Amino acid sequence: MLPTLFLSHGSPDIAIADTEATAFLRDLAAGMPRPKAIVVASAHFESDRVLVSGDASPETIHDFGGFDKSLYAMRYPAPGNPPLAAAICADLRTSGFDAEVVTGRGYDHGTWVPLSLIYPAADIPVVQVSVDPGKGTEHHLALGKALSGLRAQDILVVGSGSFTHNLREAFARLRVGDRTAETPSWVSDFAAWMGSRILAGDSAALADYRRQAPFAAENHPTDEHLMPLYVALGAAGPEWTGRRLHSSRDFGVLAMDAFAFA
């Protein structure tokens, strides 16, 4: 059975850059069975309801600015899967969520940037599910739980966010092109604590990360980029175990850690 994944998508230009995370993502598919479809909870798809993308042929959204023009020319033409979107929406409603299938929702960079590296042929259907950072960790664990049946259907559930995500600090380094900047202790300490709790299977501590993790507010001034982690955790089932797939840093402050849960 497929695991669920949490992937740090970091800066959009990992799609064209030469970084450790780029190399990891390019090699990732070789170690997994090929999924029939992919369901992505992306940090860049936010709503106060649970929205499920139902387009047959989603567009590629370039929801960022200031990067190399070649990045804006990229397209990820993977098909959608409207019947799967409808089935997911029905399951979410059964689980008590206010859920709706929406159209006109293209692939944001939290979806297409990592997938363009993992599955460059763009021949696996993709459905996106929204997050709501205002509802916190428990909401997203429950959202993942409602998606947990997808694993048995050979559908890959991916939470796409960032293990750390302080944009002010990242942009300060991006402006001078310093991808190999030294990682400050407030990033290392937070990432180490989160990683240790994941490897220990400590759901309670992870759910309470805002209070328990060191430098939580510094690494996540807002919650949206960590909530996909909890979707991946919930979708793995109540007795999940976590395995670290990758760890690197981009611009010193973007922790690009990735995990598999099963």
C-alpha positions as CSV (number, residue, x, y, z in Angstrom):
1,M,0.0,0.0,0.0
2,L,1.2,3.5,-0.8
3,P,2.4,5.7,2.1
4,T,1.1,9.2,2.6
5,L,3.7,12.0,2.1
6,F,4.6,15.3,3.5
7,L,6.8,17.3,1.1
8,S,8.4,20.7,1.6
9,H,8.0,22.5,-1.7
10,G,10.0,25.6,-0.6
11,S,10.8,28.2,-3.2
12,P,9.0,27.8,-6.5
13,D,12.3,27.8,-8.4
14,I,13.3,24.4,-7.1
15,A,11.5,23.3,-10.3
16,I,14.5,24.7,-12.2
17,A,17.2,25.0,-9.6
18,D,20.0,22.6,-8.7
19,T,19.4,22.0,-5.0
20,E,19.5,18.9,-2.8
21,A,15.7,19.0,-2.5
22,T,15.3,19.1,-6.3
23,A,17.5,16.0,-6.7
24,F,15.5,14.2,-3.9
25,L,12.2,14.9,-5.6
26,R,13.5,13.8,-9.0
27,D,14.4,10.4,-7.5
28,L,11.4,9.9,-5.2
29,A,9.0,8.1,-7.6
30,A,11.6,5.3,-8.2
31,G,11.1,4.1,-4.7
32,M,7.3,3.9,-4.7
33,P,4.6,2.0,-6.5
34,R,3.0,4.1,-9.2
35,P,-0.3,5.6,-7.9
36,K,-3.6,5.6,-9.9
37,A,-4.2,9.2,-8.8
38,I,-2.7,11.8,-6.6
39,V,-4.6,13.9,-4.0
40,V,-2.7,17.0,-2.8
41,A,-3.5,19.2,0.2
42,S,-1.5,22.3,-0.7
43,A,-0.6,25.2,1.5
44,H,-1.6,27.5,-1.4
45,F,-5.2,26.3,-1.6
46,E,-6.9,28.0,1.4
47,S,-10.6,28.1,2.1
48,D,-12.9,28.3,5.2
49,R,-14.7,25.3,3.7
50,V,-13.1,22.1,2.3
51,L,-12.9,22.6,-1.4
52,V,-12.0,19.8,-3.8
53,S,-10.8,20.6,-7.3
54,G,-13.0,19.1,-10.0
55,D,-11.6,20.3,-13.3
56,A,-10.9,17.7,-16.0
57,S,-7.9,19.7,-17.3
58,P,-6.6,22.1,-14.7
59,E,-4.5,25.1,-15.7
60,T,-1.1,25.8,-14.2
61,I,-1.1,28.7,-11.8
62,H,2.0,30.8,-11.5
63,D,1.1,32.2,-8.0
64,F,4.4,34.0,-7.3
65,G,6.6,36.8,-8.6
66,G,10.2,37.8,-9.1
67,F,11.7,34.6,-10.5
68,D,13.4,33.6,-13.7
69,K,11.0,33.9,-16.7
70,S,11.5,30.2,-17.6
71,L,9.6,29.3,-14.5
72,Y,6.5,31.2,-15.8
73,A,6.7,29.3,-19.1
74,M,6.4,25.9,-17.3
75,R,3.1,24.0,-17.5
76,Y,2.1,20.9,-15.7
77,P,-0.6,19.4,-17.9
78,A,-1.7,16.4,-15.7
79,P,-5.4,15.6,-16.0
80,G,-7.8,16.1,-13.2
81,N,-10.3,13.5,-12.1
82,P,-13.8,14.8,-11.6
83,P,-15.4,11.5,-10.5
84,L,-12.7,11.1,-7.9
85,A,-13.2,14.7,-6.7
86,A,-17.0,14.0,-6.4
87,A,-16.3,10.8,-4.4
88,I,-13.9,12.6,-2.1
89,C,-16.4,15.4,-1.5
90,A,-19.1,12.8,-0.6
91,D,-16.8,11.1,1.9
92,L,-15.9,14.4,3.5
93,R,-19.5,15.3,3.9
94,T,-20.2,11.9,5.5
95,S,-17.3,12.7,7.9
96,G,-19.0,16.0,8.9
97,F,-17.1,18.5,6.7
98,D,-18.7,21.3,4.8
99,A,-17.2,20.2,1.5
100,E,-17.8,21.3,-2.1
101,V,-16.3,20.4,-5.5
102,V,-15.1,23.5,-7.3
103,T,-14.0,24.1,-10.9
104,G,-11.8,26.8,-12.3
105,R,-9.1,25.9,-9.8
106,G,-5.8,25.3,-11.4
107,Y,-2.7,23.7,-10.0
108,D,-1.0,26.1,-7.6
109,H,2.8,25.9,-7.2
110,G,2.4,23.8,-4.0
111,T,1.1,21.1,-6.3
112,W,2.7,21.4,-9.7
113,V,6.3,22.3,-8.6
114,P,7.0,19.1,-6.6
115,L,4.9,17.0,-9.0
116,S,6.8,18.3,-12.0
117,L,9.9,16.8,-10.5
118,I,8.4,13.6,-9.1
119,Y,6.2,12.7,-12.1
120,P,7.5,14.9,-15.0
121,A,5.4,13.0,-17.6
122,A,2.3,14.6,-16.0
123,D,0.3,11.5,-16.8
124,I,-1.3,10.7,-13.4
125,P,-4.6,12.4,-12.5
126,V,-4.4,15.0,-9.7
127,V,-7.1,16.3,-7.4
128,Q,-6.4,19.2,-4.9
129,V,-8.0,19.6,-1.4
130,S,-7.9,22.9,0.4
131,V,-6.6,23.7,3.9
132,D,-7.9,26.1,6.5
133,P,-5.0,27.4,8.7
134,G,-7.5,29.2,10.9
135,K,-8.8,25.8,12.1
136,G,-5.5,24.4,13.3
137,T,-4.0,21.0,13.6
138,E,-6.9,18.9,14.8
139,H,-9.1,20.0,11.9
140,H,-6.4,18.9,9.5
141,L,-5.8,15.6,11.2
142,A,-9.5,14.9,10.9
143,L,-9.4,16.0,7.3
144,G,-6.6,13.5,6.7
145,K,-8.5,10.8,8.5
146,A,-11.5,11.4,6.1
147,L,-9.1,10.8,3.2
148,S,-7.5,7.7,4.7
149,G,-9.5,5.2,2.6
150,L,-7.7,6.5,-0.5
151,R,-4.6,4.5,0.3
152,A,-6.4,1.3,-0.2
153,Q,-7.4,2.5,-3.7
154,D,-3.7,3.0,-4.7
155,I,-4.2,6.8,-4.5
156,L,-1.3,8.8,-3.2
157,V,-2.1,11.5,-0.6
158,V,0.4,14.3,-0.4
159,G,0.6,17.2,2.0
160,S,2.6,19.9,0.3
161,G,3.9,22.7,2.5
162,S,7.1,23.6,4.1
163,F,8.7,22.3,7.3
164,T,9.7,25.9,8.1
165,H,8.3,28.9,6.4
166,N,9.4,32.4,7.5
167,L,9.1,34.3,4.2
168,R,10.6,37.5,5.5
169,E,13.8,35.7,6.4
170,A,13.8,33.7,3.2
171,F,13.3,36.7,0.9
172,A,16.2,38.5,2.6
173,R,18.5,35.7,1.6
174,L,16.8,35.1,-1.8
175,R,17.4,38.8,-2.8
176,V,21.2,38.2,-2.6
177,G,20.9,34.6,-4.0
178,D,22.4,33.0,-0.9
179,R,20.9,29.5,-1.2
180,T,23.7,28.1,1.0
181,A,23.4,30.6,3.9
182,E,24.1,29.3,7.4
183,T,21.1,27.9,9.1
184,P,20.3,29.7,12.3
185,S,19.6,27.8,15.5
186,W,16.0,28.9,15.7
187,V,15.4,26.9,12.4
188,S,17.5,23.9,13.4
189,D,16.0,23.6,16.9
190,F,12.4,23.7,15.5
191,A,13.1,21.2,12.8
192,A,14.9,18.9,15.2
193,W,12.0,18.9,17.6
194,M,9.4,18.4,14.9
195,G,11.4,15.6,13.3
196,S,12.0,13.8,16.7
197,R,8.3,13.9,17.5
198,I,7.4,12.5,14.0
199,L,9.9,9.7,14.3
200,A,8.6,8.9,17.8
201,G,5.0,8.8,16.6
202,D,4.0,11.5,19.1
203,S,0.7,12.7,17.7
204,A,-0.3,14.6,20.8
205,A,2.9,16.7,20.9
206,L,2.7,17.4,17.2
207,A,-0.9,18.5,17.4
208,D,0.2,21.0,20.2
209,Y,3.3,22.2,18.3
210,R,2.4,25.8,18.6
211,R,2.9,25.6,22.4
212,Q,5.5,22.9,22.7
213,A,7.9,23.3,19.8
214,P,10.8,25.7,20.2
215,F,10.6,28.8,18.0
216,A,7.3,27.7,16.5
217,A,6.1,31.3,15.8
218,E,9.5,32.3,14.3
219,N,9.3,29.4,11.8
220,H,5.6,29.6,11.1
221,P,4.4,33.2,11.6
222,T,1.2,31.8,9.9
223,D,0.1,28.2,9.9
224,E,-0.8,27.3,6.3
225,H,2.5,25.7,5.3
226,L,2.5,23.2,8.2
227,M,-1.1,22.2,8.0
228,P,-0.6,19.8,5.0
229,L,1.7,17.8,7.3
230,Y,-1.3,17.0,9.5
231,V,-3.4,16.0,6.5
232,A,-0.7,13.5,5.6
233,L,-0.5,12.2,9.2
234,G,-4.3,11.8,9.4
235,A,-4.5,10.0,6.1
236,A,-2.0,7.4,7.2
237,G,-4.3,6.0,9.9
238,P,-4.4,6.1,13.7
239,E,-1.3,3.8,14.1
240,W,1.0,5.7,11.7
241,T,4.7,5.5,11.7
242,G,6.8,8.2,10.2
243,R,10.0,7.9,8.1
244,R,12.2,10.8,7.1
245,L,12.9,10.7,3.4
246,H,14.9,13.9,3.1
247,S,16.4,16.8,5.0
248,S,18.2,19.8,3.5
249,R,18.1,23.6,3.8
250,D,17.4,26.2,1.2
251,F,18.5,29.8,1.8
252,G,19.4,28.7,5.3
253,V,15.9,29.1,6.7
254,L,13.7,26.9,4.5
255,A,13.8,23.4,6.0
256,M,13.0,21.1,3.0
257,D,12.3,18.0,5.1
258,A,10.1,15.3,3.7
259,F,8.4,12.4,5.4
260,A,6.5,9.2,4.5
261,F,3.7,7.9,6.8
262,A,2.2,4.4,6.8
